[in-house]
Amino acid sequence: MFSAPIMKLLGISGLTVALGLGGTVGALAASGGGSPSQAVQTVREARSQSGPHLVPSLVSHHQQGANPANASWRGQVTSQTATAASRNEHGNEPLVSGDPHETSPTSPAHSTSSARITVSPASGPAQTVVDVTGTGFNPVAEDVWLVFGSGSPPSRGSSVSVNSSGDLSGSITVTASDTLGANTVLAYEIYPCNTQVCEMEATAAFTVTLAGPVQYSYTGTVGNWNQVPLSHVANVTVEGLSDATLVGQITNFQTTNPYYSCLDGRTLNVWRAPKEFPGELVVHNGDQGPQCVYGTWTYVPFYAGTWQGRWTQLSHVANVTVEGLSDSHLIGQITNFQTDDPYYECLTGTSGSTGETVNVWEAPKEFPGELVVHNGDQGPQCVYGTWTFRV
């Protein structure tokens, strides 16, 4: 009758160890939530009770294309390994007491601590792809099974190679059914050597975590700028804020969030409310009649132009009649003014064209260390504004 440890090794009673090598036998298992010592001990017990006869039987099955994660395969191996365990290493004569070829059940197999594995990342939720790399394994072991899970049969597995230097690399994917918390990735390699079953083992920790919140994207178009990224915030009745000013609209709103998907392609109002949202513009559809859903998003607008041949970022400030300041004087112009602030969209030019040219001033008393961009002395304008930058 087949011993309980060997039955465990074959996956009949809950051990997640996959076996399969082209000429040798190896395993890489992840034991959900526990230490690898039980898996290692079970394999050792099976080895000591079956002598050198366990591995050749499993090897022959692997060479026939067997899949270690397949329950029916394990059933076939059970019967063949039981027969092999009753023969000596020459494969013909039954083992009898005193047989010079018999390995004592208590004789230790060769073991080494030279093998090492690392996993990257070391933690993650379901769907995380975990890269496994190893060194110091027996280069004779051409294939090693990567398995992650604590069930039997293993929930999934794949074969990876050990190169001539004894290195291996592969990957396993965490699933929603895996145990949360601390897990141990076990690399356990078994192969026949002389009259013993030799082994290599290495472990690495992996922590299965809860999935974080799903990240959705939100974008809109302003003038020449497509897919301006928006940040979702708690919904606010922006039009009811005392300092809120409607500055324009974004077009072609798009999102990956199914809750707001009915707004895809819509045009939404853009507001400025500096007390509640300093430095930001606010996208909100609460003053646009009945809507399929209401929402609020923010973004930090950019302002830029070309100064002396260089693309230069500008900082928006409250509009000032710079040309009327006593110490101001005109020193040049920026070209191709651009922004994703819809209030100043008319200064950016039509789609595909360059933006407006805007005067640059010095006014050291009011703007020490800064240059001031302002279009108040350039004839009639679609809109007036003031920006600063440092040289």
C-alpha positions as CSV (number, residue, x, y, z in Angstrom):
1,M,0.0,0.0,0.0
2,F,1.2,3.5,-0.8
3,S,2.5,5.4,2.3
4,A,0.7,8.6,3.5
5,P,3.8,10.8,3.0
6,I,4.2,9.7,-0.6
7,M,0.4,10.3,-1.2
8,K,0.9,13.8,0.2
9,L,3.8,14.3,-2.1
10,L,1.6,13.3,-5.1
11,G,-0.9,16.0,-4.0
12,I,-3.5,13.5,-2.8
13,S,-4.0,15.0,0.6
14,G,-3.5,18.8,0.4
15,L,0.2,19.6,-0.2
16,T,0.7,22.1,-3.0
17,V,3.9,20.8,-4.5
18,A,4.1,20.3,-8.3
19,L,6.6,17.8,-9.6
20,G,8.1,17.7,-13.1
21,L,11.6,17.8,-14.6
22,G,13.1,16.7,-17.9
23,G,15.5,14.1,-16.4
24,T,15.1,15.3,-12.8
25,V,12.2,16.4,-10.5
26,G,11.7,19.9,-9.1
27,A,9.1,22.0,-7.5
28,L,8.5,25.6,-6.7
29,A,5.5,26.1,-4.4
30,A,3.9,28.9,-2.5
31,S,2.4,27.7,0.8
32,G,-0.5,30.0,1.6
33,G,-0.1,31.6,5.0
34,G,2.3,29.0,6.5
35,S,5.9,27.9,6.8
36,P,7.6,25.8,4.1
37,S,8.8,23.3,6.7
38,Q,5.8,21.1,6.5
39,A,6.1,20.8,2.7
40,V,9.8,20.0,3.0
41,Q,9.3,17.5,5.8
42,T,6.6,15.7,3.8
43,V,8.8,15.3,0.8
44,R,11.7,14.1,3.0
45,E,9.4,11.5,4.7
46,A,8.3,10.3,1.3
47,R,11.9,10.1,0.2
48,S,13.0,8.1,3.2
49,Q,10.2,5.6,3.0
50,S,10.5,5.0,-0.7
51,G,14.3,5.1,-1.1
52,P,15.7,5.9,-4.5
53,H,12.6,4.6,-6.4
54,L,10.2,7.6,-6.1
55,V,12.0,9.9,-8.5
56,P,12.5,7.6,-11.5
57,S,8.8,6.8,-11.6
58,L,7.8,10.5,-11.5
59,V,10.5,11.4,-14.1
60,S,9.2,8.8,-16.6
61,H,5.7,10.3,-16.2
62,H,7.0,13.8,-16.8
63,Q,8.8,12.7,-19.9
64,Q,5.5,11.5,-21.2
65,G,4.1,15.0,-21.0
66,A,2.3,14.7,-17.7
67,N,1.0,17.9,-16.0
68,P,1.7,17.9,-12.2
69,A,-1.3,20.2,-11.6
70,N,-3.6,17.6,-13.1
71,A,-5.5,15.4,-10.6
72,S,-5.9,12.5,-13.0
73,W,-2.2,12.4,-13.7
74,R,-1.6,12.1,-9.9
75,G,-3.9,9.2,-9.8
76,Q,-1.9,7.4,-12.5
77,V,1.4,8.2,-10.8
78,T,0.1,6.8,-7.5
79,S,-0.2,3.3,-9.0
80,Q,3.1,3.4,-11.0
81,T,5.1,4.8,-8.1
82,A,3.7,2.1,-5.7
83,T,5.0,-0.5,-8.2
84,A,8.3,1.2,-8.5
85,A,8.7,1.5,-4.8
86,S,8.6,-2.3,-4.5
87,R,11.6,-2.8,-6.9
88,N,15.3,-2.1,-6.5
89,E,17.2,0.6,-8.4
90,H,17.8,-1.8,-11.3
91,G,14.0,-1.9,-11.8
92,N,13.5,-5.7,-11.8
93,E,13.9,-7.4,-8.4
94,P,11.8,-6.7,-5.4
95,L,13.6,-5.1,-2.4
96,V,14.4,-7.6,0.3
97,S,16.1,-7.2,3.7
98,G,19.8,-6.9,3.3
99,D,19.7,-5.8,-0.4
100,P,23.0,-4.0,-0.9
101,H,21.2,-1.5,-3.2
102,E,18.6,-0.5,-0.7
103,T,18.7,3.0,0.9
104,S,17.9,2.9,4.5
105,P,14.7,4.8,5.4
106,T,16.7,6.9,7.9
107,S,19.7,7.6,5.7
108,P,19.8,11.3,4.9
109,A,19.7,12.6,1.4
110,H,22.1,15.2,0.2
111,S,20.9,18.7,1.1
112,T,22.3,22.1,0.3
113,S,21.6,25.7,1.3
114,S,23.3,27.2,-1.7
115,A,20.0,27.9,-3.5
116,R,18.4,31.3,-3.1
117,I,15.2,32.9,-4.5
118,T,13.9,36.4,-4.5
119,V,10.5,37.7,-5.4
120,S,9.5,41.1,-6.8
121,P,7.4,42.7,-5.6
122,A,7.3,41.3,-2.1
123,S,3.7,42.1,-1.6
124,G,0.6,42.9,-3.5
125,P,-3.2,42.3,-4.1
126,A,-4.9,39.9,-6.5
127,Q,-3.7,40.2,-10.1
128,T,-0.2,41.1,-9.0
129,V,2.4,39.4,-11.2
130,V,5.3,38.2,-9.0
131,D,8.7,37.8,-10.6
132,V,10.7,34.9,-9.1
133,T,14.4,34.6,-9.7
134,G,16.7,32.0,-8.2
135,T,20.4,31.1,-8.1
136,G,22.4,28.1,-6.8
137,F,20.1,25.3,-8.1
138,N,21.2,22.1,-9.7
139,P,21.9,22.9,-13.4
140,V,20.8,19.3,-14.2
141,A,17.3,20.3,-13.3
142,E,16.2,21.6,-16.7
143,D,12.6,22.5,-15.6
144,V,11.1,23.7,-12.4
145,W,7.4,24.2,-11.8
146,L,6.3,27.5,-10.4
147,V,3.2,27.1,-8.3
148,F,1.3,29.6,-6.1
149,G,-1.5,28.5,-3.8
150,S,-2.2,26.2,-0.9
151,G,-4.9,24.0,-2.4
152,S,-4.6,20.6,-4.0
153,P,-4.3,20.3,-7.0
154,P,-2.5,23.7,-7.3
155,S,-4.7,26.4,-8.7
156,R,-2.2,27.2,-11.4
157,G,1.4,26.4,-12.4
158,S,3.9,26.9,-15.1
159,S,7.3,25.4,-16.1
160,V,10.5,27.4,-16.0
161,S,14.0,26.5,-16.9
162,V,17.2,26.2,-14.8
163,N,20.2,27.3,-16.9
164,S,23.7,25.8,-16.9
165,S,24.7,28.2,-14.1
166,G,21.9,27.0,-11.8
167,D,19.8,30.1,-12.3
168,L,16.0,30.2,-12.8
169,S,13.5,32.9,-13.5
170,G,9.7,32.9,-13.9
171,S,6.5,34.5,-12.7
172,I,3.4,33.7,-10.8
173,T,0.2,35.7,-10.5
174,V,-1.7,36.3,-7.3
175,T,-5.4,35.4,-7.5
176,A,-8.4,36.5,-5.5
177,S,-8.6,33.1,-3.9
178,D,-5.1,33.3,-2.3
179,T,-4.7,33.7,1.4
180,L,-4.4,37.2,2.7
181,G,-1.3,38.1,4.7
182,A,2.0,36.4,5.1
183,N,2.9,33.7,2.6
184,T,6.0,31.7,1.9
185,V,7.3,31.0,-1.6
186,L,9.2,27.7,-1.5
187,A,11.6,26.6,-4.1
188,Y,12.1,22.8,-3.6
189,E,14.1,20.8,-6.1
190,I,14.3,17.0,-6.0
191,Y,16.5,14.9,-8.3
192,P,18.1,11.4,-8.2
193,C,21.8,11.2,-7.4
194,N,23.5,7.9,-6.9
195,T,21.3,5.8,-4.6
196,Q,19.8,8.8,-2.9
197,V,17.2,11.5,-3.6
198,C,18.9,14.8,-3.5
199,E,17.2,18.1,-2.8
200,M,17.6,21.9,-3.0
201,E,15.4,24.3,-1.2
202,A,15.0,28.1,-0.8
203,T,12.3,30.4,0.5
204,A,11.1,34.0,0.1
205,A,8.3,35.8,1.8
206,F,5.3,37.3,-0.1
207,T,2.4,39.2,1.5
208,V,-1.0,39.1,-0.1
209,T,-2.7,42.4,0.5
210,L,-6.2,43.8,-0.1
211,A,-6.7,45.6,-3.4
212,G,-6.5,49.4,-3.1
213,P,-9.2,51.7,-4.5
214,V,-9.7,51.5,-8.3
215,Q,-8.1,54.4,-10.1
216,Y,-10.4,56.0,-12.6
217,S,-9.3,58.6,-15.2
218,Y,-11.2,61.8,-16.0
219,T,-10.3,64.2,-18.9
220,G,-11.6,67.1,-20.9
221,T,-10.6,69.4,-23.8
222,V,-9.9,73.1,-23.5
223,G,-9.0,74.9,-26.7
224,N,-5.8,73.4,-28.3
225,W,-5.4,71.0,-25.3
226,N,-6.9,67.6,-25.5
227,Q,-7.3,65.2,-22.5
228,V,-6.6,67.7,-19.8
229,P,-6.4,65.5,-16.7
230,L,-9.0,66.1,-14.0
231,S,-9.0,65.1,-10.3
232,H,-12.3,63.8,-8.9
233,V,-13.4,65.4,-5.6
234,A,-16.5,65.2,-3.5
235,N,-19.4,66.8,-5.2
236,V,-19.9,70.5,-4.4
237,T,-22.6,72.9,-5.4
238,V,-20.0,75.3,-6.9
239,E,-22.5,77.7,-8.3
240,G,-23.7,78.4,-4.8
241,L,-20.3,79.5,-3.4
242,S,-20.1,83.3,-2.8
243,D,-16.8,83.7,-4.7
244,A,-17.6,81.3,-7.6
245,T,-17.2,82.7,-11.1
246,L,-18.0,80.9,-14.3
247,V,-14.9,81.1,-16.5
248,G,-15.7,78.8,-19.4
249,Q,-16.3,75.2,-20.3
250,I,-14.4,72.0,-21.1
251,T,-15.6,69.9,-24.0
252,N,-15.6,66.1,-24.7
253,F,-15.5,65.0,-21.0
254,Q,-14.3,61.4,-20.8
255,T,-14.0,58.9,-17.9
256,T,-13.3,55.3,-17.2
257,N,-15.6,55.5,-14.1
258,P,-18.9,53.7,-15.1
259,Y,-20.8,55.9,-12.6
260,Y,-20.1,59.0,-14.6
261,S,-19.9,57.4,-18.1
262,C,-23.2,58.9,-19.1
263,L,-21.4,62.3,-19.2
264,D,-18.9,61.1,-21.8
265,G,-18.7,63.5,-24.7
266,R,-20.5,66.3,-22.7
267,T,-19.6,69.9,-22.2
268,L,-19.2,70.9,-18.6
269,N,-18.8,74.3,-16.9
270,V,-15.5,75.4,-15.4
271,W,-15.5,77.7,-12.4
272,R,-13.0,79.7,-10.4
273,A,-13.6,79.7,-6.6
274,P,-10.3,80.9,-5.0
275,K,-11.4,80.7,-1.4
276,E,-12.4,77.1,-1.5
277,F,-10.1,75.9,-4.4
278,P,-7.0,78.2,-4.3
279,G,-4.8,77.8,-7.4
280,E,-7.3,75.4,-9.1
281,L,-10.2,75.5,-11.6
282,V,-13.3,73.6,-10.8
283,V,-15.3,71.5,-13.3
284,H,-19.0,71.1,-12.2
285,N,-22.2,70.6,-14.1
286,G,-24.7,71.7,-11.3
287,D,-25.9,74.8,-13.2
288,Q,-26.5,73.2,-16.5
289,G,-30.1,71.9,-16.2
290,P,-31.2,68.3,-15.5
291,Q,-28.2,65.9,-15.7
292,C,-27.9,62.1,-15.6
293,V,-25.4,62.5,-12.7
294,Y,-23.7,65.5,-11.0
295,G,-20.0,65.6,-10.2
296,T,-17.1,67.9,-9.3
297,W,-13.5,67.8,-10.6
298,T,-10.5,70.1,-10.2
299,Y,-7.3,70.8,-12.1
300,V,-4.4,73.2,-11.9
301,P,-4.3,75.3,-15.1
302,F,-1.0,76.0,-16.8
303,Y,0.1,79.2,-18.6
304,A,3.1,79.5,-20.8
305,G,4.7,81.3,-23.8
306,T,8.0,81.6,-25.6
307,W,10.4,84.2,-24.1
308,Q,13.7,84.9,-25.9
309,G,13.5,81.6,-27.7
310,R,12.6,79.5,-24.6
311,W,9.3,77.9,-23.6
312,T,8.5,79.6,-20.2
313,Q,6.0,78.8,-17.5
314,L,3.9,81.7,-16.3
315,S,2.1,82.2,-12.9
316,H,-1.4,83.7,-13.1
317,V,-2.1,86.7,-10.8
318,A,-5.0,89.1,-10.3
319,N,-5.2,91.4,-13.3
320,V,-3.3,94.6,-13.0
321,T,-3.1,97.6,-15.3
322,V,0.7,97.3,-15.5
323,E,1.1,100.1,-18.1
324,G,-0.4,102.5,-15.6
325,L,2.2,101.8,-12.8
326,S,4.7,104.7,-12.3
327,D,7.8,102.5,-12.4
328,S,6.7,100.2,-15.3
329,H,8.5,100.0,-18.6
330,L,8.0,97.6,-21.6
331,I,11.0,95.3,-22.2
332,G,9.7,92.9,-24.8
333,Q,7.1,90.3,-25.7
334,I,6.3,86.6,-25.3
335,T,5.0,84.7,-28.3
336,N,2.6,81.8,-28.7
337,F,0.8,82.3,-25.4
338,Q,-0.9,79.0,-24.4
339,T,-3.2,77.8,-21.5
340,D,-5.8,75.2,-20.6
341,D,-7.7,77.9,-18.7
342,P,-10.9,78.4,-20.7
343,Y,-11.2,82.0,-19.6
344,Y,-8.1,82.8,-21.6
345,E,-8.7,80.3,-24.4
346,C,-9.2,83.1,-26.9
347,L,-5.5,84.1,-26.5
348,T,-4.2,80.7,-27.6
349,G,-5.2,80.9,-31.3
350,T,-7.4,78.5,-33.2
351,S,-6.7,74.8,-33.2
352,G,-3.3,74.1,-34.7
353,S,-2.3,77.8,-34.8
354,T,0.1,79.7,-32.6
355,G,-1.1,81.8,-29.7
356,E,-1.1,85.5,-29.2
357,T,1.9,87.8,-28.6
358,V,1.7,89.5,-25.2
359,N,3.8,92.4,-23.8
360,V,6.4,91.8,-21.0
361,W,7.0,94.6,-18.5
362,E,9.3,95.4,-15.6
363,A,7.7,97.0,-12.5
364,P,10.3,96.5,-9.7
365,K,8.3,98.1,-6.9
366,E,5.2,96.0,-7.3
367,F,6.9,92.9,-8.7
368,P,10.4,92.7,-7.3
369,G,12.6,90.1,-9.0
370,E,9.9,89.2,-11.6
371,L,8.8,90.1,-15.1
372,V,5.2,90.8,-15.8
373,V,3.2,89.6,-18.8
374,H,0.2,91.8,-19.5
375,N,-1.8,92.7,-22.7
376,G,-3.4,95.9,-21.4
377,D,-1.6,98.3,-23.8
378,Q,-2.1,96.3,-27.0
379,G,-5.4,97.6,-28.3
380,P,-8.8,95.9,-27.9
381,Q,-8.4,92.3,-26.6
382,C,-10.8,89.4,-26.2
383,V,-9.8,89.2,-22.5
384,Y,-7.2,90.9,-20.3
385,G,-4.9,89.1,-18.0
386,T,-1.7,89.3,-15.9
387,W,1.0,86.7,-15.3
388,T,4.5,86.8,-13.9
389,F,7.7,84.8,-14.3
390,R,11.3,84.9,-13.0
391,V,14.3,85.0,-15.3
